[in-house]
Structure formats: structure tokens, C-alpha cells
Amino acid sequence: MTNIGQPPVVKATVLNPINIQEFPVDKQVRLDVLVEDELGAMYDVEVQTYPDKELFERMLLYWAMTYVSLIHRGDTYGVLRPVRNIVITEFPVFPELKQLHAVFEARARENPNVLFSNHFQLHILRLGDLLKGNLSGLDDLCLPLQRWLQFFGFGSTWEKRKMSTMLQDVPEVQAAYEAYQRFSADPNMREKIKAREQFEIEQRLNRAYATAEGESRKAVEVARSMKNDGVDSHVIAKYTGLPLSEINGLG
């Protein structure tokens, strides 16, 4: 996080480690890792593969739940510590923001230099931009963050020697990549990964079908309204894309 004026995390503890034997077979799993750094700050790291209309509310809820969990009956507010939500997305989020790393904080609208509290911070890492081949924003990030995003984006597709050479300047990311290589070399794990990938393909196809079906229904309703208003069937066909036979059959 040095690229936003904060020192890097030197040591961190994963508070809810994932059981890699179970993770790949849970087709509805949402990767969510809670980490504590050497200064006591908490990090909720989440990977979002698909967009949903309640994403932002859920981000705030997860931050709030983590923050509330730090204090118990009888404690003073002094036990509260900074909580950072880190959300890695594979889809566009806030397209008006150009950087791959977007940071949200509680600051005064009158003077953004006035920070309300350093306890709230939400980070969105736009992995989807890299997956589409847009690498231009990488140079704006600190080197460790560049390497983490490259590992997340291309660790499973780039040739092993190429990835290892690129990651050698950031040992912690190199270690993560080597752990991933050991994980994916297990035949049982490979089968589970394939099952997961197939599920994701089916999910994408189902969403595309649902979208197309919704658009078709909308076109039929528009055509019916135009026909009821006396619009010529050929004109309706031109603007809705529906065949004349279907338009003529509308009541």
C-alpha cells in the first residue's frame, strides 16, 4: 500500500484460513480472508467474480461487521482498530475511475485533506482490466501490488518460467505462486479446479441467456405497443429485430 502513502504490511496472520481440500468443490464459494497485520489493523480480503446489484452495500456491511467484532461488552472504544476491506473484482467497477487501485476513505467534502478517521478504508482492485489486456495502469502501482495483481490475473495461464521470472523481485508473491503450483499439481485438485471452471462457464452462459430472454420479451412488448398504435409491421420489424411472422401474430 506504499502507493497511497502508507507503509507496507511486514507481517500478517490469516484468522480464517481456507481449507483447500474443500474450497474448490464449493461451487457457490466466495473467497473471503480475514487478516491481521503486525500493528493490529484488520484486512478483509474478498474476491468477486460476478457483479450484483447489492455489491456496494455488502462491502459496507462486511466492513461494519468486522469493525463491530473488535469490541465486546465492557471494552472501551480504545480497543477498536483500523479495518481495511480489499475487494478484487473481475468486472468493471466505477468506470469513471481510471486507476486499477481505487481507495475510499471518510474525508470532509469541504477539505479532503481532513480525514474523519483512519479506521475506515475500502480498496477495490480492478483485476478485470488486466484480464482484458489493459496493462497501462500497472505502472501507477507500487511494485508488490503490481506483482500480486499479475499473479491473480495470470498465474494460471502464463508459462511457469515467465511467471517465476517476473515475480522473483517480490519474494512473498513468488512464495504464493509456488504454493499455487504445488496445489494445482495435485491430480485431485486439478479435477476440482476443472469442475469449478465448468461451473463458471455455465453460470456465464445462463446469465447471457437470461439477458437475451429479457431483451426478447422487451422487444415483443414494444412491438405489440407499436402495432396497437397502428405502426406498419415492416417498420416494427426494422426497429425491434423481430420477424414479420411473429409481429403479425401479436394480439
N, C-alpha and C positions, 0 to 999 in steps of 0.2 A: 504493500500500500504506500510505498515511498513516493509514487507519482501523484499522490494527493496530499503530500506534506505530513505523513505520519510514518513513524518508524515501523520497520518490518517486524512480524512476529518471529521471535527467536525460538520459542519452544511452545508446543501446544499439546493438549490432551484431548483425545476423542472420547466424549462422555457417553455416546451411544453407538459403539462400533457395530458395523453391519456384518451379519453372518453371510459370508459369500457363498456358502452352500445353499442357502435359502433364497437369497436375493434374486438370482436370475430366473427362478421359476415363478415368482410372484409377478404375474403379468400386469397387475394394477399398481405396482410399487411406485412410490415417489421417493426418490433419494433425498434424504434429509439427515444431515450430520451435525451434531452439536459439539462445538469445540471450545475449549478454554485455553487462553494463552498464558504466558508467564506472569502477566500483570493482573490476571483475573478477569479480563474482558471476555465476553461470550460471543461466539460466532455461530449462527445458524446457517449452514451451507446447504443450498437446495438446488436441484437440477430440474428444470421444467422443459419437457419435450414438446408439449402441446399447449396452445393458448386456451384460456377460458375466460368468460366474461367477469368472473369474480376474482381474478388473479390478484389485483392490487389490494382488495380488501383482505384477502387471505395472507398476503405478505405482511400487512399491518397486524393482523391477528397473531401470526406466529411471533412477530417481534414482541407484541404485548404479552403473550403467554410466557415467553422466555424471560422477559423482564420481571413479571409478577412472580415467577417461580424462584427468584433470587431472595425474596423476603418472606419471612414466616412470622407467625404470631409472637409478639414480644420483641421482635427485632426493631432497631431504629432504621431510618432511611439511609443511614450511612453504609449499610451492607449492600446497597444497590450498586451495580457496576455497569459499564458500557455494554450494550448489546448491538452487535452488527449482523444484520441479515445480508447474506450474499446469495443472490439468485442468478444462476447460469441458465440462460434461455437459448433454445434452438429456433426461435421465431422472432420476428420484429417486435420490439417494444419501444414506444416513443420514437417513431421515425424522425421526428424533428430534432432529436439529439444525435449528433454525428459521431461522438466518440464511442468506442467499444465498451468503455467502462463509465457508467453513469452513477453518480453519487448523490444521494438525497439526505439532507440534514434539516434540523429545525433551526431556521435562521430568521431574523427580523426582515420583513418585507421592506421597511424603510431603509435599513442599512444591513445588507447581507453579511457584513463583517461581524455583526453582533450574533453570536451563537447562543441559542437558548440553553442548550445542554449538549455535552459531548456523549451523552448516554444513548442517543438515538442516531443510527446511521444505517442506511439501506443502500446496498450496492447491486447494480444489475450489470452483468457481463454478457454482452451480446454475441454469444458463440455462433448464432445463426449467420451473422455477417461473414464470419470466416468460412463457414461451411459453403457459402455461396461464392467463395473465391475472392472476397473483398478483404485483402490483407493490408490495405493502406493505413488503417488505424492502429496497427500494432506498434508502430514507431512512437506513438504518443504514450505508451505504457512503459512502466519500469520493466527491466529485463525478466525478473522472476514471473511477473504476471503474463508477459508475452509467452514465456515457455509453458506456463500452466494452460493457457488457452490453446496453444498449439498441441499440447498433449491431449487435452479434452477433445479437440476438434479432429485431430488426425492420427492419434495414437493407434487406432485400429485399422487404418488404411495405408499409411505411409510405410515404405520399406524399413525394416528394422534398423539397418545400418544408418540410413538417412536420419531417422528419428533420434537414435542414440547419439549421433554426432552433433545434432542440433542442441540436444538437452545437456550435453556434458558441462556447459558453463553454469548450470544451476543444479547442484547435486541432489537437492530434495526432490526436484521434478524427475530427474534421472532415476532416483530410487523408486518413485511411484511408477514410472514406466516399466522398470524391471519387475516390480511386483505384478503389474498388469500382464506382462509377458508370461510369468510363471502361472498366473491364474488362467490365462487363455490357452496355455499349453495342455492343460488337463482335459482329456477327451470328454469327461462328463460335463465339465464346464462349457466346452465348445458346443455340445448339444444343447445346453440350456441357453447359451447365447443365440444360437440359431433359432430356437423356439421363440425367444424374446424378439428377435429381428422380424420373424414371420408375423408375430402378433402386431408389431408396429406397422408393418406393411398393410395388414388387414385393417387396422384402425384408420390409416390414411385413406384407403380405398372406401371404407364405409363413410368417412366424413365427406369425401368427394362425391359419393353417390347421394348422400343426404342433401348436399348443397345443390347438386344438379336437379334433384327431385323437387326441391323447394323452388328453384328458379322456373322449372317447368310448370308447376302449379300456378306460380305468379303470372307466367305468360298466358296461361289458359284464362285466368280471371280477367286479365287486361283485354284479351281477345273477345271474351264474352261481353265485357262492357262496351267495347268499340262496336261490336256487332249490334248490340241493343241500341246504340246511338245512330245506327244507320251507316256506319263506315263500310266501304266496299271491301269484300273479302280479300282481294288481291293486295290492298293497302294494309290490311291487318296482317296478312302473311309476311309482307315486307318488314314490318316493324316488330313482329313478335317471333318470327322464325318458325312458326307453326305451319304444317302443311294445309293446303286448301281443304282437303277431305276432313280434317279434324275441325277446322274453323266452320265449315258448312254444317257439321253435325252438332255444333253447340246450340243449346236451347236458350 
